[in-house]
């Protein structure tokens, strides 16, 4: 079989499902097809004139094989979420969702023996009150908060938000606190205290957006305050503010795009010191997707993302890892899709990605086969500052900007209306910024059963 035939087979058997984890641990919510946005963002799709109750949930077992150089780990994750919604009439409702995550490590080169952990938590639980046309809405409780594209903030918290819609612009004001999330399921850890005690961070912000000609322009500002306990000599609190804006839309049929820029300022402490330094950092996220209306429904995608770094940081995201001078390393609290095997934090990094997907059986008479999607995505990674590290564990510490390359392959098949099967494979090839050039591999497969 020639190389061209092999490539065609891979395209048929893999799907472009972007994936990212802020930490080295793979979090299942970030890999499940069709759940890229939090489910509680769309629980009030159809207004009801009377009180009514609905419920549902999903189960997702996943098996993962992960190899980073000589270190190999095989594990499984089983995620169960059950939700209930009580409509209060109109667009007002009460929504609650519970979560059970069971993790089991079958084998790892880092230790001997099995390890398992079960985590139970209230995933979300809040009340939302809204007028009939949602010109005004108020929500309070534990819910999902998203700012812009999610680079600055994307995650759960306990708080409230107010939204106002008008002909001039749509406005949002929000505030949330992270202290009462389960510390083992808290995505906002940026210090040892966050990991030991649970992140105690306060977020507050506002955004404004205006829609015009199938486009949406927006501006936002977010303040983050760290309330972690600290001693008198080694300060760790990271206080930051973010100001950004962007534009997204559909300029022509089949094409959508996003461009967002962020400026970060604030104060951080030098490593193991009480000396405070100013923060001055930047981030950019841009992407485009083009869907071609022809046989097999091909789609093309490109993405460029950047976040500034600091030559004096031993970790790109640890809050007090700056060792000298002004802190120019961007540290956000959101999410970024950057590749399955490498799973980079968006800090001290340029990321360029391109790929495509097809539905190979789109013309088949079977509606089940038509829902099979396949594709491939290539990634190139380069440091912003050559002396700085990349990711929270400070990998790629060689004084070189070439971080490496990655390839993501995956397949998704929605075989039934309530059942999806999916598999993914990620390859990362370290560049000159790594001392160890051995390849990283991540393979995973699982299913999503909704009820």
C-alpha positions in Angstrom: 0.0 0.0 0.0 1.5 3.4 -1.0 1.8 6.4 1.3 -1.1 8.3 -0.4 -3.5 5.4 0.3 -2.4 5.3 3.9 -3.0 9.0 4.3 -6.5 8.6 2.8 -7.3 5.8 5.2 -6.2 7.8 8.2 -8.5 10.7 7.0 -11.4 8.3 6.9 -10.7 6.8 10.3 -10.0 10.0 12.3 -11.9 13.1 13.3 -10.9 16.6 14.1 -12.0 17.0 17.7 -9.9 19.7 19.4 -8.8 18.9 22.9 -7.0 20.6 25.8 -6.3 20.1 29.4 -5.0 22.9 31.6 -3.1 20.3 33.7 -1.3 17.1 32.8 -4.4 15.2 34.1 -6.9 14.6 31.3 -10.3 15.9 32.3 -13.1 14.0 30.6 -15.4 17.0 30.0 -12.8 18.5 27.7 -12.7 15.5 25.4 -16.4 14.5 25.0 -17.8 15.3 21.6 -20.7 17.8 21.4 -20.1 19.0 24.9 -17.5 21.7 24.2 -19.8 24.3 25.8 -21.1 23.6 29.3 -24.5 22.0 29.2 -26.1 24.5 31.7 -25.6 27.3 29.1 -28.5 26.0 27.1 -31.0 24.7 29.6 -33.7 27.3 28.9 -34.1 26.8 25.2 -37.9 26.7 25.1 -39.9 29.1 27.4 -42.7 27.5 29.4 -45.8 29.3 30.6 -46.2 27.0 33.6 -44.1 25.2 36.2 -42.7 21.9 34.9 -39.8 19.6 35.8 -37.4 17.8 33.5 -34.3 15.7 34.1 -31.6 13.8 32.4 -27.9 13.0 32.4 -25.1 11.2 30.7 -22.5 8.5 31.4 -19.0 8.7 29.8 -16.5 5.9 30.3 -13.0 6.6 28.8 -9.8 4.6 28.6 -6.5 6.5 28.2 -3.0 5.4 27.4 -0.4 8.2 27.8 3.3 8.0 27.2 5.7 10.9 27.7 9.1 9.8 26.7 9.9 6.8 28.9 7.0 7.4 31.3 3.8 5.5 30.5 0.4 5.6 32.2 -2.7 3.6 31.5 -5.9 4.7 33.2 -9.7 5.0 32.9 -12.2 7.6 33.7 -15.9 7.2 34.3 -18.0 10.3 34.4 -21.6 10.4 35.5 -23.7 13.6 35.5 -27.3 13.8 36.4 -29.3 17.1 36.1 -32.8 18.4 36.9 -34.5 21.6 35.9 -37.6 23.1 37.4 -39.2 25.7 35.1 -40.7 28.6 37.0 -42.7 29.9 34.0 -41.4 32.0 31.1 -37.6 32.0 30.9 -37.1 31.5 34.6 -35.9 28.2 36.1 -33.9 26.4 38.7 -31.2 24.0 37.5 -29.0 21.6 39.4 -26.5 19.0 38.2 -24.5 16.5 40.3 -21.3 14.9 39.2 -19.5 11.6 40.0 -16.0 11.0 38.5 -14.3 7.7 39.1 -10.6 7.6 38.1 -8.5 4.4 38.1 -4.8 4.1 37.1 -4.0 0.6 36.0 -0.3 1.1 35.5 2.3 3.8 35.7 6.1 4.0 35.5 6.0 6.6 38.3 4.8 4.1 41.0 3.8 0.5 41.5 0.3 -0.8 42.1 -3.2 0.4 41.2 -4.6 3.7 42.3 -8.3 4.8 42.2 -10.2 7.9 43.3 -13.8 8.8 43.3 -15.0 12.4 43.3 -18.6 13.5 44.0 -19.6 17.2 43.7 -22.3 19.6 42.9 -21.3 20.5 39.4 -23.8 23.4 39.0 -26.9 24.6 40.9 -28.5 28.0 40.4 -31.6 30.0 39.8 -32.2 32.2 36.8 -34.9 34.8 36.6 -35.6 36.5 33.2 -38.1 38.6 31.4 -40.2 37.1 28.6 -37.8 38.3 25.8 -34.7 38.0 28.0 -34.1 41.7 27.9 -33.1 41.3 31.6 -31.9 38.2 33.4 -30.4 37.5 36.8 -28.7 34.2 37.8 -27.2 33.2 41.2 -25.6 30.1 42.5 -22.9 27.7 41.2 -22.7 28.0 37.4 -20.4 28.2 34.4 -18.8 31.6 33.7 -17.3 32.3 30.3 -15.6 35.5 29.2 -15.0 36.1 25.5 -13.4 33.0 23.9 -12.5 31.6 27.3 -8.8 32.5 27.3 -9.1 34.6 30.4 -11.9 32.7 32.2 -13.9 29.6 31.5 -15.2 27.5 34.4 -17.5 27.0 37.3 -17.8 29.2 40.4 -20.3 30.3 43.1 -21.6 33.7 42.2 -24.1 35.8 40.2 -24.4 37.6 36.9 -26.8 40.2 35.4 -27.4 40.5 31.7 -29.1 43.4 29.9 -30.1 43.4 26.2 -30.7 46.6 24.3 -30.6 48.0 20.8 -27.3 49.8 21.7 -25.4 46.8 23.2 -25.8 43.7 25.3 -24.2 44.1 28.8 -23.1 41.5 31.4 -21.9 42.1 35.0 -20.7 39.1 37.0 -18.8 38.0 40.2 -17.8 34.6 41.5 -15.8 32.9 44.2 -14.0 29.5 43.9 -13.3 28.6 47.5 -16.2 26.1 47.9 -15.5 24.0 44.8 -14.0 20.6 45.6 -10.3 21.2 45.8 -9.6 18.1 43.8 -11.8 19.4 41.0 -10.7 23.0 41.1 -9.3 24.3 37.7 -8.0 27.6 39.1 -4.9 26.3 40.9 -1.8 28.4 40.2 0.1 27.8 43.4 0.9 25.1 46.0 -1.6 26.7 48.4 -4.3 26.3 45.7 -3.5 22.6 45.4 -3.3 22.0 49.1 -6.3 24.1 50.3 -8.3 24.7 47.1 -8.1 27.9 45.1 -9.6 30.9 47.0 -10.0 33.3 44.1 -12.5 36.1 43.5 -13.4 37.0 39.9 -15.5 40.0 38.9 -16.0 41.6 35.5 -18.2 43.1 32.9 -18.6 42.8 29.1 -20.4 44.6 26.3 -21.1 43.2 22.9 -22.8 44.6 19.7 -24.2 42.5 16.9 -24.1 43.8 13.3 -24.2 42.2 9.8 -23.8 38.6 11.2 -20.8 39.8 13.2 -20.4 40.4 17.0 -17.8 42.8 18.4 -17.2 42.7 22.2 -15.1 44.3 25.0 -14.5 42.9 28.5 -12.7 43.5 31.7 -12.0 41.0 34.5 -10.4 41.5 38.0 -9.0 38.4 39.8 -8.1 38.5 43.5 -6.1 35.7 45.2 -7.2 35.1 48.8 -4.8 32.2 49.6 -3.2 32.0 53.0 0.5 32.9 53.0 3.4 33.5 55.4 5.3 36.7 55.9 8.4 35.8 54.0 7.3 33.8 50.9 4.4 35.6 49.3 2.4 33.8 46.7 -0.8 35.8 46.0 -1.2 36.6 42.3 -3.4 39.7 41.7 -4.3 40.3 38.0 -6.6 42.3 35.8 -7.5 41.6 32.2 -8.7 43.9 29.5 -9.6 42.6 26.1 -11.9 42.5 23.1 -12.6 40.7 19.9 -14.8 40.2 16.9 -16.4 37.0 15.6 -19.0 36.1 13.0 -20.0 34.6 9.7 -18.9 37.0 6.9 -20.0 34.6 4.1 -21.8 31.3 3.9 -19.7 28.4 5.3 -17.1 30.6 7.0 -16.8 31.6 10.6 -14.0 33.3 12.4 -12.8 34.7 15.8 -10.1 37.2 16.7 -9.5 38.2 20.3 -6.7 40.1 22.1 -6.1 40.4 25.8 -3.8 42.7 27.9 -3.0 41.6 31.5 -1.7 43.8 34.3 -1.4 43.4 38.1 1.1 42.4 40.7 3.0 39.1 41.5 5.7 38.2 43.9 9.2 37.0 43.1 9.9 33.4 43.9 10.3 32.7 47.6 10.2 36.4 48.4 8.0 39.3 49.6 9.2 41.5 46.7 6.3 42.5 44.5 6.6 43.2 40.8 4.3 44.5 38.1 2.6 42.3 35.5 2.5 43.3 31.9 1.5 40.5 29.5 -0.5 39.8 26.3 -2.4 37.1 24.6 -4.0 36.6 21.2 -6.4 34.0 19.9 -7.5 33.8 16.3 -9.3 31.0 14.4 -11.3 30.4 11.2 -13.4 27.4 10.0 -14.6 26.9 6.5 -17.3 24.3 5.7 -17.5 23.3 2.0 -20.9 22.3 0.7 -20.0 19.3 -1.4 -19.7 15.5 -1.0 -18.4 14.2 2.3 -19.0 17.7 3.8 -15.3 18.7 4.2 -14.3 21.4 6.7 -11.0 23.2 7.0 -9.7 25.0 10.1 -6.8 27.2 11.0 -5.8 28.7 14.4 -3.1 30.9 15.8 -2.7 31.6 19.5 -0.1 33.5 21.4 0.6 34.4 25.0 3.7 36.3 26.2 6.4 34.7 28.3 9.1 35.7 30.7 12.8 34.6 30.5 13.0 34.6 34.3 10.0 32.3 35.0 10.8 28.7 36.0 7.1 27.8 35.3 4.8 29.5 32.8 1.7 29.4 35.0 2.8 29.0 38.7 1.8 32.3 40.4 5.1 33.1 42.2 7.6 31.6 39.7 9.0 34.9 38.4 12.6 35.1 39.7 13.6 38.6 38.6 12.2 41.9 37.2 8.9 42.7 35.7 6.5 39.7 35.2 5.7 39.5 31.5 4.4 36.0 31.5 0.6 35.7 30.7 -1.4 33.7 33.2 -5.0 33.1 32.5 -7.8 31.1 34.1 -9.6 29.8 31.1 -9.2 27.1 28.5 -7.3 26.6 25.3 -7.4 23.8 22.6 -3.8 23.1 21.8 -3.3 19.4 21.1 -4.0 16.0 22.8 -0.5 14.8 23.5 1.2 18.0 24.4 -1.8 19.8 26.0 0.0 23.2 26.4 -0.9 26.0 28.7 -1.3 29.2 26.7 1.7 31.0 28.2 5.2 31.8 26.7 4.0 30.2 23.5 3.1 30.6 19.9 0.7 27.9 18.6 -0.1 27.4 14.9 -2.7 24.7 14.0 -4.3 23.6 10.8 -6.5 20.7 9.8 -9.5 19.3 8.1 -12.4 16.9 8.6 -14.8 15.0 6.4 -17.9 12.9 6.8 -17.0 10.0 4.5 -20.4 8.4 4.4 -22.5 11.6 4.0 -24.2 10.3 0.9 -25.0 6.9 2.4 -28.6 5.9 2.8 -28.1 4.9 6.4 -28.6 7.9 8.7 -26.3 6.3 11.3 -23.3 6.0 8.9 -23.9 9.5 7.7 -23.0 10.8 11.2 -19.4 9.4 11.1 -16.9 12.3 11.1 -13.2 12.0 10.4 -10.2 14.4 10.2 -6.7 15.4 11.2 -5.0 18.4 12.7 -1.3 19.5 12.7 0.2 21.8 15.4 3.5 23.7 15.5 4.7 25.2 18.9 7.3 27.9 19.5 8.3 29.8 22.6 7.9 33.5 23.0 10.9 33.9 25.3 13.6 31.3 24.6 15.0 31.0 28.2 11.6 30.6 29.8 9.9 27.3 30.4 6.5 26.0 29.0 3.6 24.6 30.9 3.1 24.4 34.7 5.8 21.8 35.1 8.4 24.0 33.3 9.2 21.6 30.4 11.1 22.8 27.4 13.7 24.6 29.5 16.5 24.6 26.9 17.5 28.1 25.6 15.8 27.5 22.3 12.4 28.7 20.9 11.6 25.4 19.0 9.1 23.6 21.2 8.0 21.0 18.8 5.2 19.7 16.5 2.0 17.6 17.0 -0.5 15.6 15.1 -4.0 14.9 16.3 -6.2 12.1 14.8 -9.7 11.2 16.0 -13.0 9.7 15.0 -16.5 10.4 16.3 -19.6 8.4 15.4 -23.0 9.3 16.7 -24.4 5.9 16.1 -27.7 6.6 17.8 -29.4 9.8 19.0 -28.3 9.1 22.6 -25.1 7.2 22.0 -21.7 8.5 20.6 -18.5 6.6 20.2 -15.2 8.4 19.9 -11.5 7.7 19.7 -8.4 10.0 19.5 -4.7 9.7 19.1 -2.2 12.5 19.7 1.5 12.6 18.8 4.0 15.2 20.1 7.5 15.5 18.7 9.7 17.6 21.0 11.9 20.2 19.4 15.3 21.7 20.4 13.8 23.3 23.5 13.6 19.9 25.1 16.6 18.0 26.4 14.8 14.7 25.9 13.7 14.4 22.3 11.6 11.2 22.8 8.1 11.4 21.4 4.9 11.7 23.4 1.9 9.6 22.6 -1.7 9.8 23.9 -4.5 7.4 22.8 -8.0 7.3 24.2 -11.4 5.9 23.3 -14.8 6.0 25.0 -18.5 6.5 24.6 -21.1 9.1 25.6 -24.5 7.7 26.6 -27.2 10.3 27.2 -30.4 9.7 29.1 
